[in-house]
């Protein structure tokens, strides 16, 4: 029997973010989760989908520092987050949190 090996590669979310709507929904889901490492990683995925070199040029930050800050291990400063969102032509909005069912009972 031949030894046939399947070639696999890691799934890259950046390859599937084709529209601004995709990107916005992805970022909103991360913000709803609330985990800072996920939010940083998601911003990195979106920046890669939009070409990190272009985002770096628009923010005035180096590609290397953006890759580092916008990873799951990164901890970007809020200023960096705002610069990246601006470079992506996106902005943050604040809305009142909708209480979850268990919060209504208490």
C-alpha positions as CSV (number, residue, x, y, z in Angstrom):
1,X,0.0,0.0,0.0
2,X,1.3,3.4,-0.9
3,X,2.1,5.9,1.8
4,X,-0.1,8.8,0.8
5,X,0.1,11.7,3.1
6,X,-2.5,14.5,3.0
7,X,-1.1,18.0,3.0
8,X,-2.7,20.2,5.5
9,X,-2.2,23.8,6.5
10,X,-3.4,25.9,9.4
11,X,-6.8,27.7,8.9
12,X,-6.2,31.4,8.4
13,X,-9.2,33.6,9.1
14,X,-7.6,36.4,7.1
15,X,-8.1,34.4,3.9
16,X,-11.9,34.4,4.5
17,X,-12.4,38.0,5.4
18,X,-13.5,39.2,1.9
19,X,-15.8,42.1,2.6
20,X,-15.9,45.0,5.2
21,X,-19.1,43.4,6.5
22,X,-17.2,40.2,7.2
23,X,-14.5,42.1,9.0
24,X,-17.0,44.2,11.0
25,X,-18.9,41.0,12.1
26,X,-15.7,39.3,13.1
27,X,-14.5,42.2,15.2
28,X,-17.9,42.7,16.8
29,X,-17.9,39.0,17.8
30,X,-14.5,39.4,19.4
31,X,-15.6,42.5,21.3
32,X,-18.7,40.7,22.5
33,X,-16.5,37.9,23.8
34,X,-14.4,40.5,25.7
35,X,-11.1,38.6,25.9
36,X,-8.4,41.2,25.1
37,X,-6.1,38.5,23.5
38,X,-8.9,37.5,21.1
39,X,-9.6,41.1,20.2
40,X,-5.9,41.8,19.5
41,X,-5.7,38.6,17.4
42,X,-8.9,39.4,15.5
43,X,-7.6,42.9,14.7
44,X,-4.4,41.3,13.4
45,X,-6.4,38.9,11.2
46,X,-8.3,41.8,9.7
47,X,-5.2,43.9,9.3
48,X,-3.6,40.9,7.4
49,X,-6.6,40.6,5.2
50,X,-6.3,44.2,4.3
51,X,-2.5,43.9,3.8
52,X,-0.4,44.6,6.9
53,X,2.1,46.7,4.9
54,X,-0.6,49.2,4.0
55,X,-2.0,49.3,7.6
56,X,1.5,49.9,8.9
57,X,2.0,52.8,6.5
58,X,-1.3,54.3,7.4
59,X,-0.7,54.0,11.1
60,X,2.9,55.1,11.1
61,X,3.9,51.9,12.9
62,X,6.2,49.2,11.7
63,X,4.9,45.9,10.3
64,X,6.9,44.0,12.9
65,X,5.4,45.9,15.9
66,X,1.9,45.5,14.4
67,X,2.3,41.8,14.0
68,X,3.6,41.5,17.5
69,X,0.9,43.7,19.1
70,X,-1.9,42.2,17.1
71,X,-1.3,38.6,18.0
72,X,-2.9,36.4,20.6
73,X,0.1,37.1,22.8
74,X,0.1,40.8,22.1
75,X,-1.2,43.5,24.3
76,X,-1.6,46.6,22.0
77,X,-2.0,50.0,23.5
78,X,-5.4,51.5,23.1
79,X,-3.8,54.2,20.8
80,X,-2.6,51.3,18.5
81,X,-6.1,49.8,18.4
82,X,-7.6,53.2,17.4
83,X,-4.9,53.7,14.8
84,X,-5.5,50.3,13.3
85,X,-9.3,50.8,13.3
86,X,-8.8,54.2,11.6
87,X,-6.5,52.6,9.0
88,X,-9.2,50.0,8.3
89,X,-11.7,52.9,7.9
90,X,-13.6,51.5,11.0
91,X,-14.6,53.1,14.2
92,X,-15.8,52.0,17.7
93,X,-19.3,52.6,18.9
94,X,-20.6,52.1,22.4
95,X,-24.1,50.8,23.2
96,X,-25.7,49.9,26.4
97,X,-25.2,46.2,27.3
98,X,-28.3,44.1,27.1
99,X,-28.7,42.2,30.4
100,X,-28.5,38.4,30.1
101,X,-31.3,36.3,31.5
102,X,-29.5,35.5,34.8
103,X,-28.8,39.2,35.4
104,X,-32.6,39.9,35.1
105,X,-33.4,37.4,37.8
106,X,-30.9,38.8,40.4
